[in-house]
């Protein structure tokens, strides 16, 4: 299986359970690896036979900037569904992190895998 990836997509959004976290957007780091058969796109040089990573990134950005989730788990699930809705996608691995959320830690978060 081939893979398309989006690495370190930094987005500002509301996520968290405390009142302080709900007041204003914070940094959210998203990484996505999409499983897809892109062999025909490689042969024919046609993006519609692949998964357009620009389209996926824009959808993720718009979603994260507008949705207000309490957990990174729920946000990761949202992102996985957005990716799986794209034609030619077979599966996805999503990693969502909150940089600086835990003292003395660079980042915390979750990583999930989903398949069609």
trRosetta pair geometry for C-beta under 8 A, 3 or more apart (Angstrom, degrees):
i j d omega theta_ij theta_ji phi_ij phi_ji
1 35 4.7 7 156 -161 135 105
1 36 7.4 111 -175 41 92 16
1 37 6.9 -80 -135 -73 67 67
1 90 6.5 -113 -142 66 129 146
1 91 7.6 15 173 35 159 113
2 35 7.3 133 75 -156 46 54
2 36 5.8 -45 76 78 96 62
2 37 6.2 111 20 -123 107 28
2 38 4.5 -102 91 25 157 97
2 39 7.0 179 -30 -45 137 70
3 33 5.4 -11 -166 -174 118 97
3 34 6.7 143 -157 72 60 47
3 35 6.0 -31 -98 -96 73 55
3 36 7.6 121 -108 28 26 71
4 33 7.5 155 77 -158 42 48
4 34 4.5 -17 60 59 94 105
4 36 6.1 -1 -1 29 111 119
4 38 6.9 107 -52 -50 107 145
4 50 7.1 115 -70 173 141 105
4 51 5.2 -154 30 67 158 112
4 53 5.5 -150 167 -71 120 110
5 31 7.5 -4 -170 -175 98 85
5 32 6.6 168 -150 91 54 59
5 33 4.8 -13 -101 -104 92 72
5 34 7.3 -171 -77 18 40 71
5 53 7.8 10 76 -120 23 137
6 9 5.5 12 148 -40 112 122
6 30 7.4 3 108 115 113 94
6 31 6.8 -176 92 -149 67 44
6 32 4.5 19 46 49 101 100
6 53 5.7 167 -69 -165 100 109
6 56 6.6 -149 -34 102 142 116
6 57 5.4 171 -129 -84 146 99
6 60 7.5 166 99 22 160 156
7 31 5.6 16 -127 -126 50 96
8 29 6.1 -31 -141 -160 60 104
8 31 6.4 13 -48 -81 41 94
9 29 7.2 136 69 -161 50 50
9 30 4.4 -34 67 67 105 95
9 31 7.1 165 15 -77 85 40
9 32 7.5 4 5 2 130 100
9 57 6.1 -164 -112 -140 140 96
9 60 6.4 49 123 106 159 137
9 61 7.2 -115 175 -71 123 86
10 27 6.2 -28 -163 -154 96 99
10 28 7.6 145 -157 74 48 46
10 29 5.8 -19 -100 -103 68 72
10 30 8.0 -175 -75 22 23 75
11 27 7.7 125 71 -155 39 50
11 28 5.0 -33 71 67 88 96
11 29 7.8 165 24 -88 73 24
11 30 6.3 15 7 -1 118 116
11 60 7.3 -130 -54 133 152 90
11 61 5.7 -166 -109 -124 121 64
11 64 4.4 55 131 101 152 142
11 65 6.3 -113 -175 -59 109 79
12 25 4.0 65 162 146 94 133
12 26 6.9 172 -147 79 70 11
12 27 6.5 -39 -97 -89 65 44
12 28 7.2 144 -112 15 15 87
12 65 6.7 46 76 -112 70 83
13 25 5.4 -6 -76 -140 4 99
13 26 7.3 -46 67 54 47 57
13 28 5.1 -26 39 4 106 137
13 64 4.3 -105 -53 161 151 80
13 65 5.6 -117 -88 -95 93 30
13 66 7.9 -44 -127 16 105 25
13 67 7.1 14 -165 65 130 70
13 68 7.7 -166 172 -100 89 51
13 69 7.9 27 140 25 123 92
13 75 7.9 133 106 -127 147 141
14 21 7.4 118 -164 148 71 72
14 22 6.1 55 -170 -141 116 47
14 24 7.4 -157 -95 134 92 14
14 25 5.6 -79 -56 -94 65 60
14 26 7.5 87 -110 14 36 80
14 67 7.9 -143 60 106 87 47
14 68 4.2 -12 87 -124 123 88
14 69 7.6 150 101 32 71 52
15 21 6.8 -64 95 169 41 115
15 26 6.8 -102 44 54 84 105
15 28 6.0 82 12 -84 141 128
15 68 7.5 -163 -75 -159 47 49
15 69 5.1 3 -117 71 86 87
15 70 7.4 125 -160 -152 59 6
15 71 7.6 -51 -169 93 96 4
15 72 6.5 70 171 -76 138 67
15 75 6.1 -24 -114 -43 133 147
15 98 6.6 -140 94 -90 124 120
16 20 7.8 -50 115 83 145 69
16 21 2.6 -69 89 153 145 152
16 22 6.4 -132 78 -51 92 63
16 26 7.3 43 -20 25 129 139
16 70 6.9 -44 109 -153 14 47
16 98 7.5 101 -73 -124 100 155
16 101 7.8 -168 -98 -133 116 118
17 21 6.6 40 40 55 33 140
17 22 7.9 -12 -179 -45 11 105
17 70 5.2 55 -85 -166 77 96
17 71 7.6 26 -54 -68 102 69
18 21 4.6 95 58 6 81 103
18 22 7.0 -154 94 -6 43 89
19 22 5.8 -63 -149 39 32 110
19 23 6.6 46 152 -40 65 101
20 23 5.9 -46 -155 11 32 119
21 26 6.8 -53 -145 -7 75 139
22 68 7.2 64 -141 -174 83 122
25 65 7.7 0 -119 -138 142 64
26 98 7.0 35 115 -150 126 97
27 98 7.4 127 90 -152 72 54
27 99 5.2 -29 100 44 127 109
27 100 7.4 67 54 30 121 112
28 64 5.9 -146 77 -172 142 132
28 72 8.0 175 -141 -114 108 96
28 75 7.3 -86 -162 155 146 160
28 96 6.5 -15 -177 -165 103 92
28 97 7.2 150 -165 76 54 49
28 98 6.3 -28 -110 -95 67 65
29 95 8.0 -24 114 117 88 92
29 96 7.4 146 79 -160 55 42
29 97 4.2 -18 62 63 105 103
29 98 7.7 -168 19 -73 85 18
29 99 5.8 75 -18 -34 122 103
29 107 6.6 -38 35 -137 138 143
29 109 7.4 -103 65 -54 93 157
30 60 6.0 -170 118 168 161 136
30 64 6.9 -127 -39 -63 142 155
30 79 6.4 -165 -148 -123 129 160
30 94 7.2 -28 -160 -163 90 89
30 95 7.1 148 -157 82 42 61
30 96 5.7 -6 -104 -105 75 70
30 97 7.8 -164 -69 24 34 73
31 94 7.4 151 83 -158 56 42
31 95 4.2 -1 57 55 102 109
31 97 7.9 32 1 -3 99 107
32 56 7.0 -140 101 145 157 130
32 60 7.1 -134 -32 -76 144 156
32 79 6.8 -130 -88 158 118 120
32 83 6.2 -178 -162 -83 132 144
32 92 6.4 -24 -163 -166 93 107
32 93 7.2 152 -157 81 44 57
32 94 5.5 -5 -106 -106 77 71
32 95 7.7 -151 -66 26 39 70
33 92 6.9 153 81 -158 52 56
33 93 4.3 2 54 51 102 104
34 51 5.4 -93 120 84 150 161
34 53 7.8 -164 22 -96 133 86
34 56 7.1 -100 -44 -118 148 169
34 83 5.6 -148 -99 -171 109 122
34 86 7.5 -18 -146 63 147 137
34 89 5.5 -70 -167 -126 113 102
34 91 7.5 159 -161 87 49 47
34 92 5.2 -16 -108 -104 64 86
35 89 7.2 91 71 -166 58 65
35 90 4.6 -72 108 70 99 99
35 91 3.9 13 41 56 127 90
35 92 6.8 -136 15 -66 80 39
35 93 8.0 76 -27 -12 96 86
35 115 7.6 -15 53 -112 136 88
36 50 6.8 104 117 -161 141 59
36 51 5.0 173 -30 -17 167 119
36 88 4.8 53 -155 141 123 91
36 89 5.4 -58 -81 -106 108 42
36 90 5.7 162 -96 4 45 90
37 40 7.4 51 129 5 94 91
37 88 6.9 -120 54 -165 70 92
37 90 7.0 72 -16 -32 80 130
38 41 4.6 -47 -171 41 79 120
38 42 6.0 87 130 -28 84 96
38 49 7.2 117 -148 122 58 79
38 50 4.5 39 -131 -118 104 92
38 51 7.3 -86 -84 10 110 79
38 88 7.4 80 -84 164 68 133
39 42 5.6 -55 -151 34 33 113
39 43 6.4 29 153 -16 67 106
40 43 5.6 -54 -144 39 35 109
40 44 5.7 2 167 9 71 115
40 46 7.4 -35 133 54 87 108
40 49 4.3 -104 102 173 104 138
41 44 6.5 -68 -128 56 23 88
41 45 7.3 64 175 -110 56 11
41 46 5.7 -116 -126 69 64 63
41 47 6.5 56 -144 -112 119 23
41 48 7.9 177 -102 63 101 36
41 49 4.0 -177 -70 89 76 94
41 50 3.6 31 -74 -49 169 99
42 45 7.7 16 -169 -70 19 50
44 49 6.0 70 58 19 125 155
46 49 4.6 67 88 6 103 109
46 50 7.6 164 99 -5 59 89
47 50 5.6 -68 -156 43 47 107
47 52 5.6 55 167 -88 114 96
48 52 7.9 -8 -89 -46 44 110
48 87 7.9 9 -173 85 71 137
49 88 7.1 122 178 -92 36 149
50 88 6.4 -173 -178 114 17 162
51 56 6.5 33 157 -40 103 132
51 86 5.3 76 -140 133 104 137
51 87 7.5 -175 -100 80 75 58
51 88 5.3 -150 -62 85 83 112
51 89 5.5 74 -96 -70 139 86
52 55 4.0 58 96 11 114 114
52 56 6.7 164 92 -12 61 85
52 86 7.7 -148 39 -155 73 131
53 56 5.4 -53 -144 40 38 114
53 57 6.0 42 156 -23 69 105
54 57 5.8 -52 -145 35 29 111
54 58 6.4 30 155 -19 62 106
55 58 5.9 -56 -150 35 29 111
55 59 6.5 28 153 -18 64 107
55 86 7.3 133 102 -117 119 123
56 59 5.8 -57 -151 36 31 111
56 60 6.4 30 153 -19 66 106
56 82 7.2 127 -150 131 76 103
56 83 6.0 45 -145 -108 121 77
56 86 6.1 -34 -85 -61 102 153
57 60 5.7 -55 -148 37 31 111
57 61 6.2 34 154 -20 66 107
58 61 5.7 -52 -145 36 30 113
58 62 6.3 29 158 -17 64 107
59 62 6.0 -55 -146 38 28 109
59 63 6.2 27 156 -19 63 111
59 82 5.1 172 131 -176 124 128
60 63 5.9 -61 -148 38 28 110
60 64 6.1 19 162 -13 66 111
60 79 5.7 42 -123 -130 101 101
60 82 6.2 159 -78 96 69 154
61 64 6.3 -62 -142 40 24 103
61 65 6.1 18 163 -16 62 115
62 65 6.1 -63 -145 39 24 109
62 66 6.4 -2 165 -1 61 118
63 66 6.5 -81 -150 45 23 95
63 67 5.6 3 172 -8 69 119
63 78 6.1 -180 163 146 137 124
63 79 7.1 168 88 -87 144 69
63 82 6.2 -114 -27 -69 159 149
64 67 6.5 -53 -117 41 23 98
64 75 6.9 62 -112 -159 88 119
64 79 7.7 18 -61 -77 103 109
67 75 7.2 158 98 -112 131 87
67 78 6.6 -135 62 -157 176 171
69 72 7.6 118 113 -83 130 26
69 74 4.7 -171 -155 87 124 116
69 75 4.5 -167 48 -59 164 93
69 78 7.3 -132 -70 -8 141 139
70 74 6.7 57 52 22 72 141
71 74 4.7 98 66 4 92 97
71 75 7.0 -158 100 -1 53 85
72 75 5.4 -56 -147 43 40 113
72 76 6.0 47 152 -25 70 103
72 96 4.6 -177 -170 104 100 118
72 97 7.4 42 -143 -95 147 17
72 98 6.3 -121 -71 -26 129 105
72 108 7.9 -171 -4 117 158 81
72 109 5.2 -134 170 -143 160 72
72 110 5.0 156 112 12 111 104
73 76 5.8 -54 -149 33 27 111
73 77 6.6 27 152 -18 61 105
73 110 5.4 57 -85 6 65 168
73 112 7.7 95 -145 -48 66 131
74 77 5.6 -54 -151 35 33 113
74 78 6.5 39 149 -22 65 102
75 78 5.5 -48 -151 31 36 116
75 79 6.5 33 153 -17 66 105
75 96 5.3 145 97 -150 111 167
76 79 5.8 -56 -149 37 32 110
76 80 6.3 36 151 -23 65 105
76 94 4.8 156 -161 109 84 121
76 95 7.5 -5 -120 -125 117 12
76 96 4.5 -133 -73 2 90 124
76 110 5.3 -97 -26 88 156 113
76 111 7.5 -165 -141 -122 147 18
76 112 4.9 121 142 13 129 120
77 80 5.6 -51 -146 33 32 114
77 81 6.5 33 155 -18 64 104
77 112 6.8 3 -75 61 62 167
77 114 7.8 98 -132 -52 62 144
78 81 5.9 -61 -157 35 29 110
78 82 6.6 31 150 -21 65 104
79 82 5.5 -49 -150 32 35 115
79 83 6.5 32 153 -16 65 105
79 94 4.8 141 95 -141 118 147
79 96 6.9 155 12 -65 145 117
80 83 5.8 -59 -153 38 31 110
80 84 6.2 25 154 -15 67 110
80 92 5.2 171 -139 85 74 126
80 94 4.9 -116 -67 -7 85 138
80 112 6.1 -65 -57 95 143 118
80 114 4.3 88 177 21 134 138
81 84 5.7 -57 -140 41 32 107
81 85 6.3 40 157 -29 64 104
81 114 7.7 -27 -63 100 53 165
82 85 5.9 -57 -157 26 27 115
82 86 7.7 36 146 -30 57 95
83 86 6.0 -45 -169 11 41 114
83 89 5.8 173 154 -151 75 159
83 92 4.2 94 104 -93 143 158
83 94 7.2 -173 3 -67 143 113
84 89 5.5 -149 -124 108 37 131
84 91 7.7 2 -99 -123 97 26
84 92 6.0 -116 -57 1 81 125
84 114 6.2 -70 -53 111 136 118
84 115 8.0 141 -111 -167 123 14
84 116 5.8 159 -157 -72 108 87
85 89 7.7 27 52 42 26 138
86 89 4.6 80 74 -19 92 126
89 92 6.5 2 -176 -52 123 103
89 116 7.0 128 107 -35 78 123
90 115 6.7 -10 149 -149 68 86
90 116 5.9 -102 -155 24 41 111
91 113 6.7 15 173 -177 112 91
91 114 6.6 -177 -154 96 72 45
91 115 3.9 -22 -103 -105 104 78
91 116 6.8 -121 -70 4 59 72
92 113 7.1 178 92 -147 45 54
92 114 5.6 -4 57 58 88 85
92 115 7.8 176 19 -82 58 44
93 111 6.7 10 179 -178 94 98
93 112 7.3 -178 -150 92 54 41
93 113 4.8 -20 -100 -97 77 83
94 111 7.0 178 91 -149 45 54
94 112 5.5 -6 57 57 92 85
94 113 7.9 169 18 -84 67 35
94 114 7.6 2 4 10 108 103
95 109 6.4 83 176 117 75 133
95 110 7.3 -163 -142 99 53 42
95 111 4.3 -12 -99 -102 84 90
96 109 5.1 -160 98 -164 53 121
96 110 5.9 5 53 54 89 79
96 111 7.9 174 19 -82 58 46
97 107 4.3 17 179 174 128 125
97 108 6.6 151 -151 79 77 26
97 109 3.4 -98 -99 -29 54 147
98 101 3.7 47 112 -41 116 135
98 107 6.7 156 75 -156 38 75
98 108 5.7 -19 56 65 89 80
98 109 6.0 151 6 -75 66 89
99 106 6.7 -41 -141 159 82 61
99 107 4.6 -40 -101 -96 59 94
100 105 7.7 165 -114 84 22 73
100 106 7.6 -35 -61 -171 54 30
100 107 7.3 -11 -14 -89 43 56
101 105 7.4 -36 63 80 66 118
101 107 7.4 55 18 -149 94 45
101 108 5.1 -93 64 38 118 110
102 105 4.1 21 82 32 101 132
102 108 5.0 70 -1 -30 119 134
105 108 5.8 42 126 -48 146 93
